[in-house]
Amino acid sequence: MPVQPESDEVRVAELLATLSLAADLGLGQPMEHCLRQTVIALRLADLAGAGETDREATYYAGLMANVYCHADATEQARWYGDDIRLKRDGFELLDMGTARTIAFLLRRMGSHGSPMQRARRMAAFPLTAQQRVVTFLNTHATLGSEFATRIGLAGATSLAIRQEYEQWDGKGYPERLRAEQISLPARVVHLAAPVEVYGRRSVESARTIARRHRGGEFDPTLVDLFCDHAPAILDGMAEAADWDAILDAEPGLSRTVTGEGLDAVLEAMADLIDLKSPYLAGHSRGVADLVAAAARVSGFSTDEVTTLRRAALIHDMGRLGVSNAIWDKPGPLTAAELERIRLHPYLTERMLARVSALGRSRDIAARHHERLDGSGYPRGLTAASLTPSDRLLAAADVYHALSEPRPHRPPLGPGQASQQLRSEVRAGRLDGEAVNAVLKAAGHRAPARREWPAGLTAREVEVLVLLARGHSNREIARRLGVTPKTVSNHVEHVYTKAAVSSRAAATLFATRHGLLGNFVSA
């Protein structure tokens, strides 16, 4: 049966609200935490007399404030264990003094790994802990701000997200701004997040945490406004943060994207998702290009190809709800860990459930781990329930994943990946025609690149790709047969030429320029 074309117009607010649900999962918070914080922020902004521009920036910043909280999840998990649990419990730090905060972090560092690994982390803590946290915050703020600009939001929104970790007393990051040097939307959203968390317990709990940091983290005028109007600000939150109500609350004229504009936003979302782990860098774009090529080989219509490509761009959104302590684990997974992994396509489906214009892409994305014999997940569907589009995306995803490194194995070469795919056909799990189309498409590679982006040399590209895959300078040096100092120099040159300052930002640069993801469309 031909795939029915989807609507080609989507509200930007719908896509950002979807990303906010993904951020909820990454923060370890209940779904709609970010939607509720947006409502609280708008109500505070109104009490503060915000103008139209500030209200708009408050709305979008409320939805987007945490969308890159997973950008360094691998590093967080390496140091502190479960990265999602770390961020969930991080809100409790507002209720702790310095000694309790240090004890909290030390417990996290000592909660996982071998005795030797724990000892090394403990020894490095006094020297690196603060700088590590600063790096995390800078990365989140910088990438979030760039994302807002990339999808066409106004400068006030980008600025507010850039300043989301600044504090009233000048002790925040990345620029240590103080008082009214920080934009009103940034100050409002910064207060709204913990108010939402503590407000779920009681109005008084929210007041207490706001007052405790009055004049420190938070704008004292905003704290006073909140405390004076707390019951009204927190009233009717379930109704006000309902999906339709949130979309109706969008200030000004609704922004929409269509055609290539929609594809560009979905590509930006895919790049964001793939930052979850170095092993996934470039995965969604690569699968999207591969499945689109395979669909054309199979004679799919233009609408069908577009729908499939969009499905591939969003297919792994649910990964953000699973800890990197699982995704990056090199050894065997426990039964409980496998169950968490089996949930991620379902989480993708739930996050996109209300974006009706992407309904068909969502349905295909949610089935990319289903198999013809019913052995797949999350629903154990069988051949009778799986469309040609479902089967094609499943085959493209498997082929591309095999060609990428994973914690437990190196990447497979084209021949090995092809053999593995064919064995899945013989076992009755993947569709033979779909696999044939994917393998035929995968045989058409882009020509060898002669010029690299930003003036990078071939060696710098090698270093960049290994860096994006999570390797340390020492590991890169060992792979390339050079000294760590030489690698350090290459990394410095890469950062300068690409105008980035963190591994996560360098990974995004590599992904956008087609340096990651095994399949690149010609």
C-alpha positions, 0 to 999 in steps of 0.5 A: 500500500503506498504511503500517504503523504504527510502534511508538509507544514509543522509548527516550530513550537510543536517540535520544540515541545517534543524536544522538551519531552526528550529533555525531561527524560534526560533530566530524569524528570517526569514528562512535561517538566519543561512544559510546566517550567515554561508556564511558570516562566511566562507567568513570572515574566508577565508579573515582571512586565515583560514586553513582547520580545522578552515574552517570546524569548521566555517561551522558547527558552523555557522549552529549550533550556535543557535540550542539550543536557545530554551533550556530554552524557558520556563524560558524566557517566564516566565520572558519576555513573548514571548520567540521568540519575545525576541530573535528576538528583542535581536539583537537590543540590540547591537544598545542600551546603558545600560540604553536602554537595561535595559528599554527593559528588564523591558518592557518585564517583565511588558508585561504579567501576573497579577499585582502581578506577574509583581511586583515580577519580577520587584522586583527580576530584580536587583538581578537575571537578570544578572545571569539569562542571564548568565545561558541561555548563558551557557546552550546554549553553553554547550548543543550545544557543547555536541550535536556536539560531540554526532553526531561525529563532530570534536573537533574544531567544538565543541570548537567553539560552546562552545565559541560562546558567548565569547567576544574579551574583555573578558566579554563573557561567559561561561569562560570569554576568551579574544582575541585569547584565543577564537578560530577563528571559534567562533570569525568569527561566533559571528560577522557573526550573527549580520552582517547578521541581519543588512546587510539585511537593508543595507551594511552600517548598518552592518558596523556600528554595527560591528564598534560599538563593535570593540574590545569589542564583536568582534575581531577588525581584523575581523571587519576591514576585514569585513568593508573593504570588506563588499559589496563583503561579503554580495553580492549574498547572496540569491544564496550563501545561497541556500540549494544546494549551502550551501551543496556544500560549506561543506569543505572537504569530506561530512560526511554521516550517515546511519542505526543506525548512522542516527537513533542516530542523529535523536534521538539527534535531537528529544531530542533537540526538546523536550527541548522546554517545560518541558511538552514535555520532552521525548515525541518524543522518547516515541512516536517513541518507541510506534509507532514502537512497534505498527507497529510491532504488526500490521505486518509492515515490518522492513523498514516500522517500521524504517520509522515510528520510524524516522517520530516520532522522527522528528514529532514535529520539527515545535514546535520550531516555536511557542512561549512558551507563547502559549505552556505553557499557562495553560488557554484557547487559543485564536483563534490566538494562536490556529492558531499558533499551527495548523501551527507546522506540516506544519513547520516540513514539510517545514524544512525537504522539501529538505532532500529527503532521509527522504521524506517518514518519513517527509510526515508521520510526517507532518500528525500526527495531521490530522484526518479521518473526516477532522477535523485535521490540517494543511491541513484538510485531510480525510480518503481517503488521510491518509495511515496506517502509518499516522493513526498509528502515529496519534494514538500513538501521542495522546496516549502518549500525554494523558499520559504526563502532560500538562499546563491545566491538569495532566497526564492521567492514562492508563485506562483514556488514553485508554478510550479517544482514544476509544472515538476518534475512535467512533467520527470518528477521529482516526482509530480503527485498529491503536488505537487497535495496539497502546493500545496493544503495550502500554500494554507491558512495560519495566520491573521495573528498579532495577538500576538507571543511574549514581548511582542515588537513587530512590528518586533522580530519582523522583526529577530529573523527576519533575525537568525536568517537570519544577517544582521548588524546592518548588513545588517538596517539596510539591509533595514529602512531604519533605522540600525545603532544602531536595530537594535542596540537592537532586538536587545538588546530581543529578547534581553532579552524572549526571555531569550537571549544568542546568535544560535543561542538566538534562532533556537531561540526563533523556531523554537519560536514559529513565526516561522521556516519558511514553512509553519505549521500552523493 
